[in-house]
Amino acid sequence: MPFLSISFPLSHLDADAAESACFATGALAVTLGDERDDAVLEPAPGEVRLWPATRVEATYAQDAASPATLAALAAVLGLPVERLEVRAIADRVWEREWLADFHAMRFGQRLHVCPTHEEVTTPDAVVVRLDPGLAFGTGTHPTTAMCLEWLDAGLEPGGHVIDFGCGSGILGIAAAKLGAARVDAFDIDPQALVATRDNAAANGIADRVLTHERRDTLPRDADLVLANILSGPLVDLASQLTALVRPGGQLVLAGLLATQADEVAAAYDAAFDITRARVCDGWQLLVARKRHEPGSEQRRADGQRRG
């Protein structure tokens, strides 16, 4: 469907009122933008800052942006109709348009994250097929990138992995593609679970990636738990994440700043030997191995024989 853009300078107008006027006259979307390339400092909490010269752009279906629409919008805004700039917007496949800037990326020696419109021809490459979506995780953020690089070098094949806070499922899917026998993925966002299932199916590993709506359904004694979330939840959930890892297993903690590493490490140091694996752009990756408790391996072996 073809579209038209109607734009005008915000000037003295109230931003909310201008936006409401656009929607009232049939706009499908309204955007506020910078008209002069002015800098805007970071707003305080709850504050909305606009540029000194702000331009409003409203998108209409072509058949809805008639002369009568222009006249009605100008009247509501109190502007001369000549101040409204109209231009055509080319009809394109918008949902694919933004993928043009997303390209295959390599993490470590073998692992690649590749959108569906590209191919990786590197011999022996391990490829995760992934397009950007609504759930977090494409490999472009330093926290995700560090986890992927660690998986490429540090994952022990054949094990059980938990992806805690899975987002798009990128880490769990990468673990499965690198040889994990089973991945259990959990997230509080239902959209993340849908994305994880879809992405696992697209990579041909849906049978090895299981999603969980509740964290209390996650199995324990995992060989590896990946938690790329935030420092606050990492601290608050320390006892629960600790319980998911088998003695001798590993825990990868990400989503924290280097300045938060001491606090997060302190929440786990009673049960883990912790290594500050890497820092990237101020973000810290912690890798921890759970210490053995006396008799824990024998109890685990007995439990496996009974199972």
C-alpha positions, 0 to 999 in steps of 0.5 A: 500500500502506498503512503504519504508523509505530512510533516511540519515544524513543531515550533511553539506547538505542544508535542502531545497535541500535535501528535493527537491532531495527526492521529485524529485526522487519520495518521498511521504513525507519528514521529518526532525528529531533529530538524537541525542536528542539535544535541539533546542531553540525556533526560532526567527520569520521567522527563521528555526532552525535544530538540530545539528545532523539532519536526513532526512527521505523520504517515498516512495511507495515500488515499487518506491524505486528501486536500480535506485532510490537509485542511483539517490538520492545518486547522486543528494545529492552527497553522497555514496549510502551506506549512505542511510538507507532503511527500510520497513514501515509496512502497517497499517490503518494510519488514525486510528493509531494515535487515539490509544493515544486519550481516553475518558475524563471527565469534571466536574461531568457528561460530557465526551468527548469520541472517537468512539473506546471507550465507557463510562459506567458511569451512567447518563454520558453525552457523546460527541462523538468526534475523533480528526480532522482537526479543533481545539477542543478535550478537551485536551487544558486547554482553552477547558477543562475549558469551558467544565467543566464550561458547565457541572456545569453552563449551564442552560438547554433549552436556546439558545447558540452561539459557536463563533469560534466553531472549531470542534464544541465541545463546542456547541455540549456539550451544546446541549447534556447538554440541550441547545435547540438551538446552532448557531455555527460560524467560519471563517474556512470552515473546522471547519464548516464541522467538526461541522456539521459532529460531530453534526450529529455523536452525533444525534443533527444535528437538534439543531446545525446550522452553520454560514459562516458569523457572521452577520447572527448570531441571537441576544439575546442568553442566552449564548455565548461561545468564545474560541478564542484569546485575540486579537480577544476577544478585537477587537470583544467586541462590536459584542459579547456584542450585541449577548447576551441578558440582563441577559445572559452570556458570557464565554471568553477563549483562553486568558492567565492570563496576558491578563485578565485585557485587555480583561475584560476591553473591556467588563466591560461597559456591563457585571459583570465579574468573573475570573472563573478559571486559568489552566496552565496560561490560564484564563477563564472569565465568564460574565453576561450582566447587564440589561438596564432600560426597556430592559426586557419589550422590550424583552417581547414585542418583543417575544409577537409580534413574 
